[in-house]
Amino acid sequence: MEQLKNIKIRNIRRFADDVNIDISEGATVFYAPNGTGKTSIFEAIELALTGAVKRLGKDLSPLIRDNCDEAYVRLDFHSGKYCEVTLSKDSAPVLTGNQTQLFPSTPFENVPYLLRLTHLLSQRAEGWFVQSQSTSAGEQLDYLSIGREATQANKVVISAKRASTLLRDSIARDVEDAKEDLSKWLSLLSKRDSLVNVDKLRRLRSSSDLFNQISSVNNQLNGAAFSFVDDLLLLKSQKNEVLALLNRVVENNKSLTISLSALRPTVDEYLRLTKSLLTIKRETLSLVEAKDRLDSTINRLKIRQSSASELLGLAEQAYNHALNRWEHCQYVFSLRAELDNTTWEVEDVKRSIDEANEKVKLAFIEYKKLSDLYSLHESFFKMSVALAEKKNSLSHQKSSLEKWKEYDKTIATLKGDIRPSLVADHNAKLDIVREFIKKKEKQQSLLEEAQRVFNSLNSAVDSIRSAVGIIVTNLPSDKGQCPVCEQVYEPTELRRRMDNALTSINPELQKSASKIDKLKSQINNISKDINDSNNEYIKASTLLKNVEDNIVLSVHNIEYIIANVFPGVSSLELAEKQLQDAINDNENAIATLERERVDTLPEPSVEQIAKLESRWEALETQKASHVNRLHSLTEQLTKLVNANDVEIIEVSLEYYEEISGKLEASALDVEKAKLNIAYIKKEIKEEQDVLYEAASNIVFSEKTILNITTTLSEYKAIWFSLQLKGEPNHNGLNQAIADCDTRAAKFQEYFDTLNYVDGEIARWGAYEEYLSIVSSIKTIKGDFIEAEYTVRLNNIKDELVDKLGLINEKIATLNSFANRLSHELDRVNELIKSINPIWNSLLKRIVVDPRFSDTSLDSYSHYKKQYADVNVNLHGKNTRVTHVASEAQITDLQLTFLLALAQHYKWMPWPALLLDDPTQHHDLVHASGVFDLLRDYIAEKKFQVMLATHDSAQARYFMRKLENDGIPGRLCTLHATADGVKAVFV
C-alpha cells in the first residue's frame, strides 16, 4: 500500500516557484479563502499522475503561472516511488517516474477517468457522476476493470454481427441472381425449341397484301386513311385501329337495333294519343261556352244586390237616429236616479264619521292609561337593574379589598423572613464560584509556563537528537576520541556512551510532558468544580429572583387595585369604610324601590298594549276612509247639481214612449233589408259554384291537352333521333330494323378478314421472336457450347448456395457467443450495482433527508453501450436524483458514491481521497457528519485524505476531531504573496 509523502509545486497557476508540502499519513487539510489555490493543488496531483487535467482538455497552458514559461510538479511516496511532470508552453507535458507502477493493471489512458470516479472529488459539479446523463455515466463505469473485456467484446460482437449479416444478405442476393440467370437461360432454350419449325414459319403472305385487306375494311367503315409502311409493328397497330373502329361501329349498330325494337310500344302510344287529343279539344270548347253564360247571370244578380244594399243603408240610418234619441232618454233617467242615491249616501257617511270619532276617542284614552302604567313599571325595572349592578360592583370591590389584604401579608412575609436568608445564600455561592475561577486561572498560568518549557525542551531535544544521530552515524568504527568532550575512550566504549546519551536525552522532556498532563487534569477537575458551584449559584439566583419578582408583583397588584377599584383612597382602612357606606346606601335604595313597586297597579303585558294600539289605529284608518268617501261623494253631488243641460229638463215619459215606437219600426225595416240581401247572396254563391266547376274542368282539359302535346313531341324527338323520317308509324320502323340486320351481316365479314390478318401478323412475330432468341443465346453463351454454359451456371449457383450455408453456420455460432456474452454483461451489471448497499449505508450517515438514503445505481447494457442511472424514489417511481436534490445533497451523493467506489474497487495501490471543498454548501453541523465518515475511512480503512476548505471553523473542527481520536493530521494554510502562493503549516 502506497502513501504520499511530499508534493513539490513550481509555477502551477498562482503558486510560487518553489513550494514544498509535506503530506500527513492520515489527513492533510488545506485552508484558504476562495481563489487562493486549493483547487490548483488537486490539479497539480492529477497532472503528475496522468499528464492531463480532465476538465481542461488538450489546452493545459492555463495551468502555467502568468509570465512564466514552465511549470513543474513532483509527488514523492514513502516507498521511494515518485511521479513528476514538466509542463512548457505550446508543448505536451513530459511525464517521468513510476506512474505505470502505481497503476499496474489499468490501461494508462483510463486513469484520468478512474481517478475522478473513485478518488478525486472536484469542486465543480459539472463532471460529477451523479449529474451525468445515462450514456455518459455508463461510459465512466466502463473504465472500471470489472467487465471491461466483456464490454469491449460486446462492441466487437455487435459490429461482427452487423458485418456478417450484410455479407449473408449479399451472398443470398447473389444466389437469387444465379438462380434467375439459370432460369432465364433454360427458358430461352425451351422457347427456341418450341419455335424450331422454321420452314413452316417462312411460308407467309407479304405485308403489302395484309395492308390492302386492312385498308379495304377501313374504307368500308369510313375510317381515316393511312399509308403503307413495311413494318410489322406498324401494320399490327393499323390493324388494331381498324378493329377498334369496327367494334365501335358494331356496337352502335347493336344499340340502334335495340333502340328501334324498343320503339314499337311508343309508336302504338303515339297513335292512341293523337286520336284522344282531338276528342278532348271538342269537349273543352263546349265548357268555355257554358262558362260565358254563367258569367252573365252572376253579373245581373250583383246589380240586384247593390240596390238592396242601398235600401239597407237608409233603414239603418233611420234606426240609428231613433236609437240615439232613445239612449239620451235613458241617460237622463239614470242621472236623476244617481243624484238621489248620492244625496242619501252623503248623509249616511256623515253619520258614520261621527260614530267613528267617538270610538277613536275612547280607544285612545284606554291606550294612554295602559301605556303610562307600562312606562312606570319600566322605570322600576331600570332602577332595580342599576341597583343590582351597583351591588355586583360593590361585591367586586369587596373581593379586591380581600386581595389587597393578602398582597400586604405576602409582602410582609417575603421581606421579613425569606429574602434576607436567600440573599446571604446567593452571596456565599457567588464567592465559591469566584474562588474556583481564581484557582483555575492560576493553574492555567502554570500550564502555559509548563507548555512553553516543554516546547523549548522539545525543540532542543530535536536538535540534540539530530546532532547526536549525525555524529553516531558518521563516527568511524575504529575512532575512540569523543567529538564533543574530546575525551579518549575505547571505540566500543565510546559508541556505548553515545547510545546511552541518545537514550537519556528524553527524561526531562518526559518529566515536562508529565507535568503538563497533571496540570491539565487539575484544570479539568477545577472546571468541573466551577460547573457544579456555578449550577448551585444559578439555583440560588433563581430563587432570589423569584422572591424579588413576587414582591414587585404584589406591589404592582396593590397599585392596580387602588387605581382601578378605589381611586383617591390612600389606606386600606379608609377603603374599608368607604365600601361599607356604599353597601348600606345601596341596600336602602333597593328597599325603597320595592315598596313603591308593591303600591302600584300590576304591570300590563306588552300584548295588551299592542292590542289596544292596533284597535286605535284601525279605528283611525276606518275614520279616514269615511272622510275620503265623504269628499268623493260631495264632489260627485256638486257635479250632478250643477248640470244645466236643457234637454235633460225637457224629457218626459210621453216623449220617451214615442221614440221607443219609432225605434222598433226602424229595426223591422233593417231586418227585412238584410234578409233580401242574404237571399241574393245565396243565388250568387250557387251560380259561382257552378262557374268554378266549369272553370276547373276547362283548366283540367287544357292541362291534359298540354301533357298529350308534350308527350307527342317527345315521341317525335325519339323518332327523329333514330334517323327516322315523317310521323311515327310501323312501316318506317320495320324497314329501319331490317337495314340494321343487313349491316350486322356485313360487319361479320369484316371481322373474319381482320382475324385472318391478325393470324398472319402473329406468324410473322413468331418468326422474328425465333431469330431474336437465337441471337440472345449466342450473345449469352459466348464461346461456350450450350451444354457447357448450362453446367457452368449450375456450378456457380451451387457454389454460392454452399457459401451461403457456411456463412449461416458462422452467424449461428456468433449469435450463440453473443447470448453467452449478454449473460456475462448482465452479471457484470449486477456486480456494479452491488455498490448500492455500501452507498446507502454511507448516505444514511450524512444525508438528513431520508429520501436520499435509498438512492440507487442502475447499470445496464443496450446495443453497444453501457448505461447507468442514479435514481431516487419519488411518487412511487424512479426519478433522476438531480431533478430532486439541492446543491448540498448533490455534493453528499457524489462524495458518498466516490467513497463507496474507492472502498469497493481497489484499482491502484495508493488509497487516496482527494477532496476539493466537499463541504462548501454545508454548515458546521452538517459538515461534522462528513468529517466523522472521513475519520472512519482514515482510521479503519487506512485511506490517506487530502481535503481543501475555505471555512476556517470547519478546518479547525476537523483537526480537533482527528487529534481527539489520535489520528495524524496536518493543517496547511495557503497565503498569497508578491512571489506567489505559499504553503504554511499551522
Secondary structure, DSSP 8 states (H G I E B T S, - for coil): ---EEEEEEESBTTB-S-EEEE--SSEEEEE--TTSSHHHHHHHHHHHHHSS-GGGTT--GGGB-TT-SEEEEEEEETTS-EEEEEEETTS--EEEESHHHHSTTS-GGGHHHHHHHHTEE-S-GGG-GGGS-HHHHHHHHHTSSTTHHHHHHHHHHHHHHHHHHHHHHHHHHHHHHHHHHHHHHHHHHHHHHHT--HHHHH----HHHHHHHHHHHHHHTT-------S-HHHHHHHHHHHHHHHHHHHHHHHHHHHHHHTTHHHHHHHHHHHHHHHHHHHHHHHHHHHHHHHHHHHHHHHHHHHHHHHHHHHHHHHHHHHHHHHHHHHHHHHHHHHHHHHHHHHHHHHHHHHHHHHHHHHHHHHHHHHHHHHHHHHHHHHHHHHHHHHHHHHHHHHHHHHHHHHHHHHHHHIIIIIHHHHHHHHHHHHHHHHHHHHHHHHHHHHHHHHHHHHHHHHHHHHHHHHHHHHHHHHS-TT--B-TTT--B--HHHHHHHHHHHHHTSSHHHHHHHHHHHHHHHHHHHHHHHHHHHHHHHHHHHHHHHHHHHHHHHHHHHHHHHHHHTSTT--SHHHHHHHHHHHHHHHHHHHHHHHHHHHHS-----HHHHHHHHHHHHHHHHHHHHHHHHHHHHHHHHHHHHT---HHHHH--HHHHHHHHHHHHHHHHHHHHHHHHHHHHHHHHHHHHHHHHHHHHHHHHHHHHHHHHHHHHHHHHHHHHHTT--SS--HHHHHHHHHHHHHHHHHHHHHHHHHHHHHHHHHHHHHHHHHHHHHHHHHHHHTTS-HHHHHHHHHHHHHHHHHHHHHHHHHHHHHHHHHHHHHHHHHHHHHHHHTHHHHHHHHHHHH-SSGGGGG-EEEEEEETTEEEEEEEEEETTEEEEGGGT--HHHHHHHHHHHHHHHHHH---SS--EEEEESTTTT--HHHHHHHHHHHHHHHHTT--EEEEEES-HHHHHHHHHHHHHTT--EEEEEEEEETTEEEEEE-
